[in-house]
Amino acid sequence: MEMLTVRNGKAIIFVTADVLDNVQVFSIKEKTKEAVLKILSKAAIAAGYAKEEYYQAILERESKYPTGLHTPAIEVAIPHADAEWANEPSLTIGLLEEPVPFEPMGGEGDTVQAEIVFMLTIKDPKEQIDFLRAFSTLMGDPQVLIDFKKTGDAQPMLARIKEKMR
């Protein structure tokens, strides 16, 4: 397994498997959902994981199908666009310096104050379901997200998701 770590708003890249083959982590100071999604989309596009139109596609999908999740301790959002906008499966993560409002998944409930955004590019819809199923196991142990937010070290969280995706 390879790992490159660069701090202060630069990518922290971990190489694992499937959707976790291509992971980037960014520290983000932006205060709006659109600004956060723009940074993450540009990163995915620059890395070759998403097509040029990805940002617009993710905004459109987010307006129809919100992705904010009320999770214990740290709220998150898991935005993604349809498979046609992805070049390769990837996970681009934003660690937000301040919570950013996202509408809740399913459109019901209070606004989610996301502190971490997990943006997916998925070629195969089954991978999305597998990832979400594995990710949901983290809700039973919020300490994993708390530690990730504090340290920026995605390794323990990614290892746990990868284990559950098998």
C-alpha positions in Angstrom: 0.0 0.0 0.0 1.4 3.4 -1.0 0.7 6.6 1.0 1.7 10.2 0.3 0.9 12.8 2.9 1.1 16.5 2.4 -0.5 18.9 4.9 -1.9 22.5 4.8 -4.6 22.1 2.2 -2.7 19.8 -0.1 -3.8 16.3 -1.0 -3.2 13.4 1.2 -3.4 10.3 -1.1 -3.9 6.8 0.1 -3.9 3.8 -2.3 -6.2 0.9 -1.4 -8.9 -1.0 -3.4 -12.0 -0.5 -5.6 -13.6 2.9 -5.0 -10.8 3.3 -2.4 -8.1 3.0 -5.1 -8.1 6.7 -5.6 -8.5 8.7 -2.5 -7.7 12.4 -1.9 -8.1 14.3 1.3 -8.3 18.1 1.5 -8.6 20.6 4.4 -11.3 23.2 3.3 -12.1 26.6 4.7 -15.1 27.4 2.4 -18.4 28.1 4.1 -21.0 27.0 1.4 -21.9 23.7 -0.1 -21.3 25.0 -3.6 -17.8 26.2 -2.8 -16.9 22.9 -1.1 -18.3 20.8 -4.0 -16.4 23.0 -6.5 -13.1 22.4 -4.7 -13.7 18.7 -4.4 -15.0 18.4 -8.0 -12.0 20.3 -9.4 -9.6 18.0 -7.5 -11.4 14.9 -8.9 -11.3 16.3 -12.5 -7.7 17.3 -12.2 -6.8 13.8 -11.0 -8.7 12.4 -14.0 -11.3 10.7 -11.9 -14.2 12.8 -13.2 -15.3 14.5 -16.4 -15.1 18.2 -16.9 -18.9 18.6 -16.3 -18.8 16.8 -13.0 -19.3 19.9 -10.8 -22.5 20.9 -12.6 -23.7 17.3 -12.5 -23.1 17.0 -8.8 -24.9 20.2 -8.1 -27.9 19.1 -10.1 -28.0 15.7 -8.4 -27.5 17.2 -4.9 -30.5 19.5 -5.6 -32.8 16.5 -6.4 -31.3 13.9 -4.1 -29.6 15.5 -1.0 -26.8 13.6 0.6 -26.4 15.1 4.1 -26.3 12.5 6.9 -27.0 13.1 10.6 -24.3 10.8 12.0 -23.3 10.6 15.7 -20.7 13.1 16.8 -19.7 14.4 13.3 -22.3 15.0 10.6 -21.3 14.2 7.0 -22.4 14.5 3.4 -21.8 11.9 0.6 -22.4 13.8 -2.7 -22.0 12.1 -6.0 -23.1 12.4 -9.6 -24.4 9.8 -11.9 -21.9 7.2 -13.3 -21.8 8.8 -16.7 -19.7 11.7 -15.2 -17.1 9.4 -13.7 -13.9 8.3 -15.4 -12.6 6.2 -12.5 -14.0 5.3 -9.1 -12.6 7.6 -6.4 -13.2 9.1 -3.1 -12.4 12.8 -2.6 -12.7 13.9 1.0 -13.1 17.4 2.4 -12.3 18.0 6.1 -14.2 21.2 6.7 -12.8 23.8 9.1 -16.3 24.9 10.0 -19.6 22.9 9.4 -21.3 23.6 6.1 -25.1 23.1 5.6 -26.3 20.3 3.4 -29.9 19.2 2.9 -30.6 15.8 4.6 -30.7 12.6 2.6 -34.3 11.8 1.8 -35.1 15.4 2.1 -36.6 15.1 5.6 -35.4 16.5 8.9 -33.1 19.4 9.9 -30.3 20.7 7.8 -27.1 18.7 8.2 -24.1 20.6 9.4 -21.5 18.6 7.6 -18.0 18.6 9.0 -16.7 16.0 6.5 -17.7 15.6 2.9 -17.1 12.3 1.1 -17.5 12.9 -2.6 -17.7 9.8 -4.7 -17.1 9.2 -8.4 -18.6 5.9 -9.2 -18.6 4.0 -12.6 -20.7 1.1 -11.3 -23.8 1.8 -9.2 -23.2 -1.4 -7.2 -19.9 0.1 -5.9 -21.9 3.0 -4.6 -24.2 0.7 -2.7 -21.3 -1.3 -1.4 -19.5 1.8 -0.3 -22.5 3.3 1.5 -23.2 0.0 3.2 -19.6 -0.2 4.4 -19.6 3.5 5.4 -22.8 3.1 7.4 -20.8 0.7 9.8 -18.8 3.8 10.9 -22.0 5.2 12.4 -21.8 2.5 15.1 -18.3 3.8 16.0 -18.3 7.6 15.7 -14.8 7.7 17.2 -13.4 6.7 13.8 -14.8 9.9 12.2 -13.7 12.0 15.2 -10.1 10.7 15.0 -10.1 11.3 11.2 -11.3 14.9 11.6 -8.7 15.6 14.3 -5.7 14.0 12.6 -6.4 14.0 8.9 -5.2 10.4 8.8 -7.7 8.5 6.8 -5.9 5.2 7.1 -7.9 3.7 10.0 -11.2 4.8 8.5 -10.3 3.6 5.0 -9.1 0.2 6.3 -12.4 -0.3 8.1 -14.5 0.7 5.1 -12.4 -1.6 2.8 -12.8 -4.5 5.2 -16.6 -4.1 5.2 -16.6 -3.8 1.3 -15.3 -7.3 0.9 
